[in-house]
């Protein structure tokens, strides 16, 4: 029996909806949020919470289900599972055990923003979310400031002002 982990970026696409209906279980970053959307599309597949606070505890349970032949889908609240969202470690474990991992692509905020930025896109570095600790954050920003390629950061809206203050002295006003 085939088994695989599906990483779904945007589950309103027809192919993603089809996959979610056929999965045995859906791993969700926030079951309350995802449950409402799944209910809207009349998807009755069982949900299992999978987020940064429980992912390491859930991994063996999920791997066991995959080994037993289940099809497991992983969705995140926003974005792509495994890219600054839960899922990276699970995908790595699956690859290590030769369990196929199949991405179901969707729109990417990273690529969309980069394509409209007017910045060089032939080479860029995706940094993701910065560390919470000020010293570690400053250290990472210093490394980024010394790179010539375009840098892409994920910044929560409530931290944007702080981010701009911290980066202006390192990056100047032209980057």
Secondary structure, 3 states (H helix, E strand, C coil): CCCEEEEECCCCCHHHHHHHHHCCEEEECCHHHHHHHHHHCCCCCCEEECCCCCHHHHHHHHHHHHHCCCEEEEECCCCCCCCCCCCHHHHHHHHHCCCEEEEECCCCHHHHHHHHCCCCCCCEEEEEECCCCHHHHHHHHHHHHCCCCEEEEECCHHHHHHHHHHHHHHHCCCC
